Amino acid sequence: PFLDKLLAATPALPLAVSFIGGIWLLDAIPAARFFPLILCLGLTLSAGLFWCSFKVNRSRTLPVTLAAACIMFFIAGAARCYAALHVGPAHISRCLQTERQLATIEGCVISPVLNAPGDSAIPWLESQSSFYLSCRRILSDGQWVPIGGVVRVQVAEPLGHVRPGNQVVIYCWLSRFSPPPNPGQF
């Protein structure tokens, strides 16, 4: 009855806690080298629990299925943390510093361009157009160096001619996302 009441009131809570637990595990302890083992064990355990959920009596189907789903969300959180912390040596995030810097980047537009009308431009972004760019190369010390990763491009004017799939060279300021202007914002 407690599990039924909990899931009726907050159905996503156990899954969210499991996801956060996976992130915490890979961030808090040096478990990154054990990630393939965690992945294999978790997938095997959750598959076994899903299989068991069909074999147990109906009163235990929900808890067994919930346990399997929580393990899957735990693995998804750990995988997300692993992907964020362990980028390759040629990833664009390795070029980011605390201060913004001038950069020349070549890549492929991978999203539609979002154009804000003149008066409704997002003031805290100071841009009217934005899109995502899959980076191919960056100009470093006068030479083009292969690089990977995705960056968000913000332009101060409307872009009507840029489409997904276009190859572009961008002369830009490369920086991390700026912190929120007030402490209550995300």
C-alpha positions in Angstrom: 0.0 0.0 0.0 2.8 2.5 0.8 4.4 1.9 -2.6 1.1 2.3 -4.4 0.4 5.6 -2.5 3.9 6.9 -3.2 3.7 6.1 -6.9 0.1 7.5 -7.2 1.3 10.8 -5.6 4.7 11.1 -7.2 5.2 8.5 -9.9 8.5 9.9 -11.2 10.2 10.3 -7.8 11.9 6.9 -7.5 13.2 7.2 -11.1 14.5 10.8 -10.5 16.2 9.7 -7.3 17.8 6.8 -9.1 19.0 9.0 -11.9 20.5 11.5 -9.4 22.1 8.6 -7.6 23.8 7.4 -10.8 25.2 10.9 -11.3 26.3 11.1 -7.7 28.1 7.7 -7.8 30.2 8.5 -10.9 31.0 12.1 -9.6 31.6 11.3 -6.0 33.9 8.3 -6.2 36.5 7.4 -8.8 34.2 4.9 -10.3 34.7 6.0 -13.9 37.1 3.2 -14.7 34.5 0.8 -13.4 31.8 2.2 -15.6 31.7 -0.6 -18.1 31.4 -3.1 -15.2 28.6 -1.0 -13.6 26.9 -0.8 -17.0 27.0 -4.6 -17.6 25.9 -5.5 -14.1 23.1 -3.0 -14.1 21.8 -4.1 -17.4 21.9 -7.7 -16.5 20.2 -7.1 -13.2 17.5 -5.0 -14.6 16.8 -7.4 -17.5 16.6 -10.2 -14.9 14.2 -8.2 -12.8 12.0 -7.4 -15.8 11.9 -11.1 -16.7 11.0 -12.0 -13.1 8.2 -9.4 -13.1 6.3 -11.7 -15.5 6.9 -14.8 -13.4 5.9 -13.4 -9.9 2.4 -13.1 -8.6 0.5 -9.9 -9.6 0.9 -8.3 -6.2 4.7 -8.1 -6.6 4.8 -7.1 -10.3 4.8 -3.4 -9.6 7.7 -3.4 -7.0 9.9 -5.7 -9.2 9.2 -3.7 -12.3 9.9 -0.4 -10.4 13.2 -1.8 -9.1 14.2 -2.7 -12.7 13.3 0.7 -14.0 15.2 2.4 -11.1 18.3 0.4 -12.0 17.9 1.5 -15.6 17.6 5.2 -14.6 20.6 4.8 -12.2 22.6 3.5 -15.2 21.3 6.4 -17.4 22.4 8.9 -14.7 25.9 7.3 -14.5 26.2 7.3 -18.3 25.3 11.0 -18.4 27.9 11.9 -15.8 30.5 9.7 -17.6 29.8 11.4 -20.9 30.0 14.8 -19.4 33.2 14.2 -17.4 35.2 12.1 -19.9 35.3 14.0 -23.2 38.0 13.3 -25.7 41.2 15.2 -26.0 40.0 16.9 -29.2 36.7 18.1 -27.8 35.7 21.8 -28.1 35.1 22.0 -24.3 38.9 21.6 -23.8 39.3 25.0 -25.6 37.0 26.8 -23.2 38.7 29.0 -20.6 37.3 31.1 -17.8 37.5 34.3 -20.0 36.0 34.4 -23.4 38.5 34.4 -26.3 38.5 35.0 -30.1 38.1 31.9 -32.2 37.6 30.7 -35.7 35.5 27.5 -35.9 34.4 25.5 -38.9 31.5 23.1 -38.6 28.1 22.0 -39.8 24.8 23.6 -38.7 22.8 20.8 -37.0 19.6 22.6 -35.8 17.1 25.0 -37.3 18.0 28.7 -36.7 15.8 30.2 -34.1 15.1 33.9 -35.0 13.5 36.1 -32.4 11.5 39.1 -33.8 13.0 42.5 -33.3 11.4 43.5 -30.0 11.2 40.1 -28.5 14.9 39.3 -28.6 16.1 37.6 -25.5 17.8 40.5 -23.6 20.0 38.4 -21.4 21.4 36.5 -24.3 21.8 39.7 -26.4 21.0 37.7 -29.6 18.3 37.5 -32.2 19.3 34.2 -33.7 20.8 31.0 -32.4 21.6 27.5 -33.6 23.8 24.5 -32.8 27.0 23.8 -34.6 28.8 20.5 -34.8 32.4 21.5 -34.8 34.9 20.0 -37.2 38.0 22.2 -37.0 39.3 25.2 -35.0 42.0 27.6 -36.1 44.8 27.4 -33.6 48.2 29.1 -34.0 47.6 29.6 -37.7 46.7 26.0 -38.4 43.4 24.2 -38.6 43.1 21.5 -35.9 40.5 18.8 -36.0 38.0 19.1 -33.1 34.7 17.6 -32.1 31.7 18.6 -30.0 28.7 20.9 -30.3 28.5 24.6 -29.5 25.6 27.0 -29.4 26.0 29.9 -31.7 24.3 33.2 -30.9 24.1 36.0 -33.5 23.0 39.6 -32.9 21.0 39.8 -36.1 18.4 37.6 -37.9 19.7 34.8 -40.0 17.4 33.9 -42.8 19.9 32.1 -45.1 21.4 29.6 -42.7 19.9 26.1 -42.7 20.7 22.7 -41.1 23.4 21.0 -43.1 25.2 24.1 -44.1 29.0 24.1 -43.6 30.1 27.4 -42.0 33.2 29.2 -40.8 32.5 31.3 -37.8 34.7 34.1 -36.4 33.4 34.4 -32.8 33.9 34.9 -29.1 34.2 31.4 -27.6 33.0 31.2 -24.0 31.2 29.1 -21.5 27.6 30.0 -20.7 27.5 33.1 -18.5 26.4 32.7 -14.9 22.9 33.9 -14.0 22.6 37.6 -13.4 20.8 37.1 -10.1 21.1 34.2 -7.6 17.5 33.0 -8.1 17.8 32.2 -11.8 19.0 29.0 -13.5 
